[in-house]
Amino acid sequence: MVDSNRVIHDYLVAMPAITALVGARVYAANPLPADATLPCISFFTRGGTSIPSVPQIVVPSVQFSCWADDPIEARKVYRALYDELNGLYDGQVTIDGTDYWIMRAIEEVQGQDIQDTDIPAYWKVLTFYAITIRNF
């Protein structure tokens, strides 16, 4: 079975446009880790589909939160994520000697600007993607 969270994480931290804004602060976590430094990206798999007869292909539906301390910076992080993922076709990731491909990524819900109600100094842009991943 494909560990989609690890594939997505490792793909994003290898993308220059992402690391230019958030460094390695890409978290497969919900909620955001308490010690997280902004700006950053957090994500988690909220559902999706798989094919029982082809376990090497998964299609998770992933929720991304692009975090910053102001709405403009949060939107910049979202834009970098959008530029890297939306319409992606055959992005390769190698983990422990195994090759994985993000066959495609399609934005399901356009970015929504949200101010955190518990921590008013935290802003995020929330978006959802369907991501098809294979490892053969």
N, C-alpha and C positions, 0 to 999 in steps of 0.2 A: 504494500500500500504506500502511496505517496504521502510524505509529510508536507502538506501544502503550506503550512505556516513557515516551515524552515526554508522552502523553496522561495516563497515570496520575500521573506526577510533577507535572505542571502542575495537575491536579485536586486532588491532596492538599495542595500548598502554598497553594492558595486557600481551604482549609477552616479556619475559625477554631478549631475544636476541636483540629485537628492542630497549627496554628501556635502555639497557646497553650502546648503542651507541648514541641514540638521546633523551633519557629521555621521556618526554611527548610531545616533539616537532614533532607532527604528525598533519599536517594541511590539512583539506579538502578545499583547496583554490588554485586558479590559477589567477594571479601569486602568488608567494611566498609572504606572508605578509611582509611589509617593516621593521617591528621590529623583524623579525625572527632571532634567533641565530642558527648558524651552529654547528654541523651537524644536519640535520632534514630531514623529509620526507614531501612532499606535494603531493596531489593527487586530481583528479577530474574525474567525470564520463563523458566520451566523447561520449557515445552512449550505445548501447546494445539492448536487446530485453525483452519483457514481454509476458505473455500469458493472453489475455483478460479474459478467462474463469477461470483462476487461479491467481488472483491478489496477492496471498501470495508468489509467486515465481517471482523473477526478475533475469536477467542475464546482469548486466551492464558490459560495456567495460571500464576499468579504466586506466587512465594514471597516473603513479607514477614517481616522480622525487626525487632521493636520493641525497641530497645536502651536500656539505662539502667545506672546503677551499683549498683542494688539490684533485687531481684525485684518489689517492690511498685510501684516507678516504671515498670519495664518493662511490668507488667500494666496500668498506667494508660495508657501509650502504646498498647498493644494495644487497650484498650477504646475509646479515641478512634478508632483505625483501624476497628474493628468498627462503631462507631456511624455512621461516615461511609460505609463500603462495603457492609456486609451488607444486602442487600435494596434497594440503590440502583437506581433506575430513571430513566433519561434525565437523567443528570448531564451538563451541557454544558461543553465546553472549547473555546476558540478559540485556535488557534496559527497565527501568520503569516497571519491572515485566513481560515483554513479552520475551519469548525465541525466538531467531533467530539462524539459522544454516547456516554457509557458507558450502554449500554442496560440492562445489569443486572450486578450483582456478587453472587456467591454464595460463601460460605465453604465450601471443600472439606474442610478439616481445621481443627478448633477449635484455638485457641492452646495451644501447649506451652511450659511454662517450662523454660528451659535456661540453665545457667551455662557460660560460655565456658571450655573446658579450657586454652587457651593464655594467656588473660588472666582470672584468676579474679575480678577486680573488675568484669567486664563480664557483664551478664545480658541475656537476650533472651527474648521470647516469639515463637515461630515459628508462622506460620499460612500457609495456601494459599487462594487465591481463583481462581475461574473468572470472567473479566471479559469481557463482550461489548461490543465497541467498533465503531461505524460512523462513516463520514464522508460520508453523503449524506442 
